[in-house]
Amino acid sequence: MLYFFIAGMMLFFSIILEKFRTIDIKVIIYIILVFVLVSFAGLRGDVDPDYANYKDIFYSARVNSEVDVEPLFLYFNKILSYWGGEFQWVIFIMALFSITLKLNFFFKYSKNFAFSILIYYCSMFFLYDFIAIRQALAMAFFMISIPYLIERKLFHYSLFIIFASLIHLSALVLLPLYFFIHYSYSKILLYAVLFLATLASVFKIDIQLVSLVLNYISLPGFASNKLDVYTQEDVFAALSLRQLLLGFIFVFLVSKKDDKMIQVFLNIYILGIVVGTLFNEVPQLSFRLKAYFLWTESILVVYYIYRIFKNYNILKVFAYFALAALYTFSLYGYFEVLHQRDSSLIYPYKFFFE
C-alpha cells in the first residue's frame, strides 16, 4: 500500500544516512522526500474528512459569500480564484509551503532528518498536512520562527506567530511560549508536571480553563463558531500513553551538556503536555493546540537515539527498525479509525484527477 511504502522509503533513507553522511547524499534524499510528500499530499483527491470543506471555502470565496475562516486563508482563496486557479491549486500550494518548510527544518536540526520525517509522517502528517492544512501551515511558520525564539528576538518571533494566526487563529497560543522557553527547569519540577498531567488523563479531570477565559474575552465570529463545533464532542481529551511516556523518558535523558536547541525542544514538548491538559475541557481544541508543541518528539527521539548509540551504528539501525514498526502500527490504527468512520476515507488513495 502506498501509505506504508512511503514510510518504508523513509526508513530506508534513515539507514542510508547512518552509513553515508556526505552532503550530496543528504541533499539528494531531501529533494526526493520533498518531491514525494508534496506530490502525495498536494495531488490527492477526496480521501480525507476536510477535503470537501476546503472545496466549499474555495467556491464560497470565489463568489464572495460569507465564510467563517481566518482572513489570510480566505484572501489566498480569493486571489487564487481571481487569477483563474482551480480548487486543487489550494491543496497543492498549501502542501508545497507547509511540507517544504517542515522538511527543511528537520534537515537543519535533526541528527537523522529522514527518521525525524518518518516520525512526523506517522504521528502528525495525515492529521494536519492531509486534513487540518491551515494549522499545518501555521505549524510550519512556528518551526521557522524557533531560531528567533532562541535568540530572544521577540519582535521577529511575534511577527511569525501573528502571521501564522491569520492562517489559523490557534497559533496565538504560541505567543506566551517566548516567556517560558529559555529556562533550564529542574528535573523534579518537570517530573511533577508530567505526573499531574498523567493524573488528569488517567482520572479524566476536566480543567475548566476555556470557560474561565471566555468569561473575560470574546472571540471573532469565525472562531466562536468553530469553538461551538468543537464543544459538541464529548470524548475526553486524554494525552496518549506515548506522549506521556516520551515526556518522562526525555526528562530522564536530558543533560546540561545538551545544546541549547535540545533544551528548547524539550521545554516545548513539556509545554505541549501542559497545554493539552489545561485545555482538555474542549477535546478538539486540546488536540489541536498541543500539536503545535508535540511535533518536537520527531527531533528529540532521533537525538537521544544518536546520543545513546553514538558509536554503535548497528544498534542505532535496530532502534530505527523497532520504532518504525511501532509508529507505522500506530498510523495503521489511525487509518482504520478514519476508514470505519467513512468507508470513502483513506482507502484507496486517489489523485485528484481520478
Helices and strands as residue ranges (DSSP letters): H 2-19, H 23-42, H 51-62, H 71-82, H 87-109, H 113-120, I 121-131, H 133-150, H 154-165, G 169-179, H 187-202, H 209-214, H 221-230, H 241-253, H 260-278, H 283-294, H 297-308, H 313-341
